[in-house]
């Protein structure tokens, strides 16, 4: 459990935060502590991520418990808080008839920027997210990827201290997702903006985040620095070159290791190995590969993943 109330470095903290909708408990007595950097808010759809973001913004008062964001109480200081926080919702709520630059400028003014400064910042933020040339286009003529970038641009235009992004890669193809994650990382690093990135895709969170808060059906699964929570796992990942001669080398290596009592999980030409002392495991892998005449493409210590954390919590 996080000592949320006692950490002065926390940008977001909650204590016993609970949100009910009738008989449904969306968030259950949640104690979390988010520090500067990029925090991944991860969990399956329906885990409570969007409900938590709404509570942190002061848009929905919790049933019980408390939250603090940038030292402010969302329930009593919501307006002041939202002036310091950028937010990009998951839902596609962009007005099709507005130009991108006008939309971003309008929301910057809503957050308190003077009109002239909002105009400058709207243009700058659209250039920053790669839409400088398209900034005068109407939103209805933009692709899904461009619209996601517009949502990011409006979230950062008012120079916030914290940005909350709800599923920012939703609807994007793999290349667009990679570009969006790179962009988020660069913005956070270069402009010292803390980010809470909500996602149901574990690999996204592992790639870009410094910390994680993992939720499952409103319950806290994990909370802390990602390197501490994942770290090194037990075992080895062995990827072999798929060669025709000698025939079936991957099969031979797999069979040899299984017969020797090694735990083997195979995906294509990659074997995830465990169930033995690391030094002994390395020796037996070396011998099995040599005996089979196989060639190694990759051999490394296996790392735990966020998926492993969810599996442990379900036991």
C-alpha positions as semicolon CSV with decimal commas, in nm:
position;residue;x (nm);y (nm);z (nm)
1;X;0,000;0,000;0,000
2;X;0,129;0,349;-0,087
3;X;0,185;0,600;0,191
4;X;0,007;0,850;-0,029
5;X;-0,072;1,115;0,230
6;X;0,284;1,132;0,365
7;X;0,484;1,182;0,043
8;X;0,546;1,552;-0,031
9;X;0,687;1,467;-0,376
10;X;0,361;1,316;-0,496
11;X;0,181;1,495;-0,778
12;X;-0,123;1,273;-0,728
13;X;-0,225;1,083;-0,419
14;X;-0,541;0,912;-0,307
15;X;-0,642;0,773;0,031
16;X;-0,918;0,511;0,049
17;X;-1,071;0,663;-0,265
18;X;-1,397;0,485;-0,346
19;X;-1,645;0,541;-0,628
20;X;-1,974;0,355;-0,645
21;X;-2,247;0,364;-0,905
22;X;-2,542;0,200;-0,741
23;X;-2,429;-0,150;-0,648
24;X;-2,126;-0,130;-0,876
25;X;-1,792;-0,043;-0,716
26;X;-1,580;0,125;-0,986
27;X;-1,294;0,218;-0,750
28;X;-1,248;0,033;-0,424
29;X;-1,063;0,204;-0,134
30;X;-0,776;0,308;-0,358
31;X;-0,446;0,425;-0,204
32;X;-0,202;0,538;-0,472
33;X;0,092;0,775;-0,501
34;X;0,207;0,915;-0,835
35;X;0,536;1,103;-0,857
36;X;0,684;1,334;-1,123
37;X;0,753;1,172;-1,459
38;X;0,529;0,949;-1,670
39;X;0,292;0,725;-1,477
40;X;0,111;0,447;-1,657
41;X;-0,243;0,390;-1,536
42;X;-0,295;0,040;-1,665
43;X;-0,577;-0,212;-1,659
44;X;-0,835;-0,378;-1,878
45;X;-1,135;-0,187;-2,007
46;X;-1,367;-0,142;-1,709
47;X;-1,083;-0,151;-1,455
48;X;-1,171;0,197;-1,325
49;X;-0,911;0,405;-1,508
50;X;-1,144;0,665;-1,661
51;X;-1,342;0,689;-1,337
52;X;-1,020;0,762;-1,148
53;X;-0,918;1,033;-1,396
54;X;-1,260;1,196;-1,360
55;X;-1,222;1,198;-0,982
56;X;-0,874;1,348;-1,007
57;X;-1,007;1,629;-1,225
58;X;-1,291;1,702;-0,986
59;X;-1,549;1,613;-1,248
60;X;-1,708;1,343;-1,033
61;X;-1,697;1,359;-0,652
62;X;-1,596;1,027;-0,495
63;X;-1,835;0,830;-0,280
64;X;-1,575;0,832;-0,002
65;X;-1,205;0,881;0,057
66;X;-0,992;1,167;-0,073
67;X;-0,755;1,272;-0,349
68;X;-0,489;1,539;-0,386
69;X;-0,358;1,659;-0,722
70;X;-0,071;1,909;-0,737
71;X;-0,145;1,987;-0,373
72;X;-0,510;2,070;-0,447
73;X;-0,834;1,898;-0,349
74;X;-1,033;1,820;-0,667
75;X;-1,364;1,844;-0,479
76;X;-1,319;2,195;-0,337
77;X;-1,055;2,339;-0,570
78;X;-1,158;2,187;-0,901
79;X;-1,148;2,506;-1,109
80;X;-0,800;2,602;-0,986
81;X;-0,682;2,246;-1,043
82;X;-0,813;2,220;-1,398
83;X;-0,627;2,541;-1,486
84;X;-0,302;2,358;-1,404
85;X;-0,386;2,021;-1,562
86;X;-0,419;1,927;-1,928
87;X;-0,660;1,648;-2,020
88;X;-0,718;1,447;-2,336
89;X;-1,026;1,222;-2,312
90;X;-1,056;0,885;-2,479
91;X;-1,382;0,971;-2,652
92;X;-1,362;1,145;-2,987
93;X;-1,550;1,464;-2,895
94;X;-1,383;1,706;-3,136
95;X;-1,618;1,948;-3,318
96;X;-1,586;1,862;-3,687
97;X;-1,661;2,213;-3,813
98;X;-1,383;2,390;-3,615
99;X;-1,031;2,446;-3,736
100;X;-0,768;2,269;-3,528
101;X;-0,596;2,594;-3,430
102;X;-0,925;2,753;-3,321
103;X;-1,020;2,451;-3,112
104;X;-0,687;2,441;-2,931
105;X;-0,692;2,820;-2,878
106;X;-1,044;2,810;-2,736
107;X;-0,959;2,546;-2,477
108;X;-0,640;2,731;-2,381
109;X;-0,854;3,037;-2,310
110;X;-1,097;2,827;-2,109
111;X;-0,801;2,727;-1,891
112;X;-0,725;3,092;-1,827
113;X;-0,476;3,206;-2,091
114;X;-0,525;3,554;-2,240
115;X;-0,650;3,551;-2,599
116;X;-0,320;3,662;-2,757
117;X;-0,115;3,409;-2,561
118;X;-0,369;3,134;-2,631
119;X;-0,341;3,206;-3,004
120;X;0,037;3,176;-2,996
121;X;0,038;2,865;-2,780
122;X;-0,224;2,689;-2,992
123;X;-0,009;2,728;-3,301
124;X;0,308;2,627;-3,115
125;X;0,151;2,316;-2,963
126;X;0,017;2,199;-3,300
127;X;0,364;2,239;-3,450
128;X;0,504;2,045;-3,156
129;X;0,277;1,744;-3,219
130;X;0,352;1,746;-3,591
131;X;0,043;1,929;-3,720
132;X;0,191;2,268;-3,799
133;X;0,108;2,248;-4,168
134;X;-0,242;2,115;-4,094
135;X;-0,333;2,356;-3,815
136;X;-0,589;2,548;-4,023
137;X;-0,773;2,236;-4,138
138;X;-1,115;2,161;-3,995
139;X;-1,118;1,873;-3,752
140;X;-1,374;1,679;-3,953
141;X;-1,128;1,643;-4,242
142;X;-0,855;1,493;-4,024
143;X;-0,762;1,127;-3,983
144;X;-0,790;0,941;-3,654
145;X;-0,418;0,979;-3,594
146;X;-0,430;1,352;-3,657
147;X;-0,731;1,396;-3,427
148;X;-0,546;1,216;-3,149
149;X;-0,258;1,459;-3,196
150;X;-0,499;1,753;-3,177
151;X;-0,626;1,620;-2,843
152;X;-0,267;1,604;-2,722
153;X;-0,198;1,956;-2,850
154;X;-0,491;2,106;-2,661
155;X;-0,384;1,921;-2,345
156;X;-0,040;2,085;-2,347
157;X;-0,123;2,427;-2,496
158;X;-0,181;2,598;-2,161
159;X;0,161;2,493;-2,029
160;X;0,021;2,257;-1,762
161;X;0,214;2,100;-1,477
162;X;0,038;1,769;-1,530
163;X;-0,126;1,606;-1,832
164;X;-0,383;1,326;-1,806
165;X;-0,414;1,119;-2,123
166;X;-0,695;0,866;-2,147
167;X;-0,609;0,595;-2,403
168;X;-0,414;0,836;-2,630
169;X;-0,334;0,563;-2,886
170;X;-0,693;0,443;-2,925
171;X;-0,775;0,378;-3,290
172;X;-0,415;0,408;-3,408
173;X;-0,220;0,153;-3,609
174;X;0,109;0,015;-3,469
175;X;0,324;0,278;-3,642
176;X;0,101;0,562;-3,525
177;X;0,098;0,421;-3,170
178;X;0,476;0,412;-3,165
179;X;0,496;0,771;-3,291
180;X;0,244;0,890;-3,031
181;X;0,429;0,722;-2,744
182;X;0,760;0,870;-2,861
183;X;0,599;1,212;-2,878
184;X;0,455;1,183;-2,526
185;X;0,794;1,080;-2,390
186;X;0,969;1,371;-2,563
187;X;0,716;1,627;-2,437
188;X;0,743;1,502;-2,080
189;X;1,124;1,499;-2,088
190;X;1,193;1,822;-2,276
191;X;0,928;2,036;-2,107
192;X;0,932;1,879;-1,758
193;X;0,563;1,793;-1,775
194;X;0,437;1,505;-1,565
195;X;0,201;1,268;-1,747
196;X;-0,053;1,012;-1,638
197;X;-0,109;0,783;-1,935
198;X;-0,411;0,555;-1,914
199;X;-0,391;0,245;-2,131
200;X;-0,518;-0,113;-2,148
201;X;-0,214;-0,209;-2,357
202;X;0,059;-0,331;-2,123
203;X;0,339;-0,302;-2,376
204;X;0,268;0,070;-2,418
205;X;0,304;0,133;-2,047
206;X;0,623;-0,074;-2,026
207;X;0,776;0,119;-2,313
208;X;0,728;0,480;-2,204
209;X;0,640;0,498;-1,834
210;X;0,858;0,552;-1,527
211;X;0,594;0,441;-1,277
212;X;0,279;0,235;-1,294
213;X;-0,053;0,217;-1,117
214;X;-0,221;-0,108;-1,217
215;X;-0,594;-0,156;-1,157
216;X;-0,815;-0,459;-1,184
217;X;-1,191;-0,413;-1,133
218;X;-1,128;-0,104;-0,923
219;X;-0,868;-0,274;-0,701
220;X;-0,501;-0,179;-0,685
221;X;-0,276;-0,448;-0,832
222;X;0,057;-0,263;-0,828
223;X;0,188;0,087;-0,760
224;X;0,549;0,202;-0,791
225;X;0,854;0,246;-1,016
226;X;0,827;0,015;-1,314
227;X;1,184;-0,114;-1,280
228;X;1,120;-0,222;-0,921
229;X;0,791;-0,390;-1,003
230;X;0,914;-0,573;-1,310
231;X;1,290;-0,610;-1,268
232;X;1,456;-0,934;-1,366
233;X;1,254;-1,252;-1,377
234;X;1,363;-1,609;-1,331
235;X;1,483;-1,784;-1,642
236;X;1,620;-1,725;-1,989
237;X;1,476;-1,622;-2,324
238;X;1,639;-1,816;-2,607
239;X;1,568;-1,728;-2,968
240;X;1,711;-1,962;-3,230
241;X;1,778;-1,910;-3,599
242;X;1,530;-2,111;-3,805
243;X;1,763;-2,305;-4,037
244;X;1,684;-2,599;-4,261
245;X;1,994;-2,805;-4,183
246;X;2,033;-2,983;-3,955
247;X;1,661;-3,047;-3,978
248;X;1,440;-2,950;-3,686
249;X;1,708;-2,789;-3,470
250;X;1,456;-2,583;-3,273
251;X;1,249;-2,894;-3,208
252;X;1,558;-3,085;-3,097
253;X;1,667;-2,811;-2,854
254;X;1,316;-2,786;-2,711
255;X;1,286;-3,163;-2,669
256;X;1,630;-3,194;-2,507
257;X;1,557;-2,922;-2,255
258;X;1,211;-3,059;-2,170
259;X;1,351;-3,410;-2,116
260;X;1,611;-3,256;-1,886
261;X;1,341;-3,110;-1,662
262;X;1,360;-2,752;-1,791
263;X;1,035;-2,557;-1,809
264;X;0,986;-2,453;-2,172
265;X;0,733;-2,213;-2,317
266;X;0,769;-2,193;-2,695
267;X;0,652;-1,926;-2,940
268;X;0,783;-1,991;-3,290
269;X;1,162;-2,008;-3,267
270;X;1,170;-1,844;-2,921
271;X;1,191;-2,054;-2,604
272;X;1,118;-1,909;-2,261
273;X;1,304;-2,127;-2,014
274;X;1,287;-2,167;-1,637
275;X;1,275;-2,413;-1,352
276;X;1,647;-2,433;-1,283
277;X;1,933;-2,239;-1,124
278;X;2,036;-1,958;-1,366
279;X;2,397;-2,076;-1,400
280;X;2,293;-2,437;-1,448
281;X;2,025;-2,329;-1,695
282;X;2,280;-2,139;-1,904
283;X;2,512;-2,441;-1,916
284;X;2,233;-2,675;-2,022
285;X;2,111;-2,436;-2,289
286;X;2,465;-2,409;-2,427
287;X;2,500;-2,787;-2,439
288;X;2,157;-2,843;-2,599
289;X;2,223;-2,583;-2,868
290;X;2,569;-2,726;-2,945
291;X;2,444;-3,086;-2,960
292;X;2,161;-2,991;-3,198
293;X;2,387;-2,785;-3,424
294;X;2,155;-2,489;-3,375
295;X;2,240;-2,120;-3,400
296;X;2,142;-1,859;-3,142
297;X;1,987;-1,529;-3,248
298;X;1,918;-1,399;-2,897
299;X;1,995;-1,520;-2,545
300;X;1,909;-1,304;-2,245
301;X;1,781;-1,310;-1,890
302;X;1,403;-1,317;-1,889
303;X;1,224;-1,013;-1,753
304;X;0,897;-1,010;-1,573
305;X;0,623;-0,811;-1,743
306;X;0,316;-0,622;-1,632
307;X;0,115;-0,924;-1,743
308;X;0,303;-1,126;-1,482
309;X;0,189;-0,882;-1,212
310;X;-0,174;-0,929;-1,309
311;X;-0,132;-1,307;-1,314
312;X;0,016;-1,304;-0,963
313;X;-0,268;-1,086;-0,831
314;X;-0,525;-1,328;-0,970
315;X;-0,382;-1,625;-0,781
